[in-house]
């Protein structure tokens, strides 16, 4: 996620950059300042985790061993920040009398903080798969990636960026649309299974081909789980903004969308 991706459009307010007004001696002023700081840290953590996911995918497509190792090294930074954000959130709950929307906001931060850390974990898993696939291939040789995997690798980071914009804007309508978009990710994951079977069959079912096929399938599953995490955050955002719990209900009321048979070029990236 680039710096541009995490910033609002020129001339629009940035919810994470609001400076509390009022008397600095007022407890409410202190509370507001801590909340603003907490939200800023959460956005920075999300920016780093999504960047790790994109870097892991870049390392996979080219089987760049050094890039994959760098992704793994970043995980400790996200882990430490996740703990620090959690401690600050609990401190605010313990020392301030949060209720109504304030309480929903702090619980939102706690839940999203955990989900963001898991995104970083999935990025590390993809980087590990890239390292293992690289060991199976001759130097300089990259296997033909299944179409469904390529599309998952384009759609899931784009979903992450779109969700971060919804979080910054506190836009429940956009968040609800992203819950629906997860249906496409699920269908692509199922389609990837069929493509992996075909890939292994075409390779003659050699041990190397089977191993690569299993790792490719693992990458698809990691991306599908990131999509699920984005759906969880979107549902939590709707609750934060409206006080309504849409978990389960929204998914049951939506017919799955069908992904195109082939990517037909790279999908548009709103942050590019």
URDA-V615313 format. One record per backbone hydrogen bond with DSSP energy under -0.5 kcal/mol. CO is the residue of the C=O (numbers start at 1). NH is the residue of the N-H. E is the energy in kcal/mol with one decimal. If there is no record, write none. Layout:
CO;NH;E
CO;NH;E
This chain:
2;6;-1.3
4;7;-1.2
9;12;-2.2
13;15;-0.6
14;17;-2.0
15;18;-0.7
18;20;-0.6
23;26;-2.1
26;29;-0.9
26;30;-1.5
27;31;-2.4
28;32;-2.6
29;33;-2.1
30;34;-2.1
31;35;-2.2
32;36;-2.5
33;37;-2.3
34;38;-2.2
35;39;-2.4
36;40;-2.1
37;41;-2.0
38;42;-2.0
39;43;-2.3
40;44;-2.3
41;45;-2.5
42;46;-2.4
43;47;-2.5
44;48;-2.1
45;49;-2.4
46;50;-2.7
47;51;-1.9
48;52;-2.1
49;53;-1.9
50;54;-2.3
51;55;-2.5
52;56;-2.5
53;57;-2.0
54;58;-2.3
55;59;-2.3
56;60;-1.9
57;61;-2.7
58;62;-1.5
59;63;-0.8
59;64;-2.0
60;63;-0.7
63;65;-1.0
64;68;-2.0
65;69;-2.1
66;70;-1.8
67;71;-1.7
68;72;-1.7
69;73;-1.7
70;74;-1.3
71;74;-0.5
71;75;-0.7
72;75;-0.9
73;76;-0.6
74;77;-0.9
74;78;-1.4
75;79;-2.4
76;80;-2.3
77;81;-2.0
78;82;-2.5
79;83;-1.8
80;84;-2.1
81;85;-2.6
82;86;-2.1
83;87;-2.5
84;88;-2.1
85;89;-2.4
86;90;-2.4
87;91;-2.0
88;92;-2.2
89;93;-2.1
90;94;-2.2
91;95;-2.3
92;96;-2.2
96;98;-1.3
99;102;-1.4
99;103;-0.5
100;104;-2.1
101;105;-2.6
102;106;-2.0
103;107;-2.3
104;108;-2.2
105;109;-2.2
106;110;-2.2
107;111;-2.3
108;112;-2.8
109;113;-2.5
110;114;-1.5
111;115;-1.9
112;116;-2.9
113;117;-1.8
114;118;-1.5
115;119;-1.7
116;120;-1.8
117;121;-1.7
118;122;-2.3
119;123;-2.2
120;124;-2.1
121;125;-2.1
122;126;-2.1
123;127;-2.2
124;128;-2.4
125;129;-2.0
126;130;-2.2
127;131;-2.0
128;132;-2.2
129;133;-2.7
130;134;-2.3
131;135;-1.3
132;136;-1.0
133;136;-0.6
133;137;-1.2
138;141;-2.2
143;145;-0.7
146;150;-2.1
147;151;-2.2
148;152;-2.4
149;153;-2.6
150;154;-0.9
151;155;-2.9
152;156;-2.4
154;158;-1.1
155;159;-2.5
156;160;-2.1
157;161;-2.3
158;162;-2.5
159;163;-2.2
160;164;-2.1
161;165;-1.8
162;166;-1.8
163;167;-2.4
164;168;-2.5
165;169;-2.2
166;170;-1.1
166;171;-2.1
168;15;-0.6
170;172;-0.8
171;175;-1.8
172;176;-2.3
173;177;-1.8
174;178;-1.6
175;179;-1.6
176;180;-1.5
177;181;-1.7
178;182;-0.9
179;182;-0.7
180;183;-1.7
181;184;-1.1
181;185;-1.0
182;186;-2.1
183;187;-1.9
184;188;-2.3
185;189;-2.0
186;190;-1.8
187;191;-2.3
188;192;-2.2
189;193;-1.1
190;194;-1.0
191;195;-1.9
192;196;-2.6
193;197;-2.2
194;198;-2.0
195;199;-2.3
196;200;-2.5
197;201;-2.2
198;202;-2.5
199;203;-1.3
200;205;-2.2
201;204;-1.4
206;210;-2.6
207;211;-2.5
208;212;-2.5
209;213;-2.4
210;214;-2.4
211;215;-2.0
212;216;-2.7
213;217;-2.3
214;218;-1.8
215;219;-2.1
216;220;-2.0
217;221;-1.9
218;222;-2.3
219;223;-2.3
220;224;-2.2
221;225;-2.0
222;226;-1.7
223;227;-2.1
224;228;-1.8
225;229;-2.1
226;230;-2.3
227;231;-1.8
228;232;-2.2
229;233;-2.3
230;234;-2.4
231;235;-2.4
232;236;-2.2
233;237;-2.2
234;238;-1.9
235;239;-1.7
236;240;-2.4
237;241;-2.4
238;242;-2.4
238;244;-0.6
239;243;-2.3
244;246;-0.7
246;250;-2.4
247;249;-2.0
248;252;-2.1
249;253;-1.4
251;254;-0.8
257;259;-0.5
268;270;-0.6
269;272;-1.8
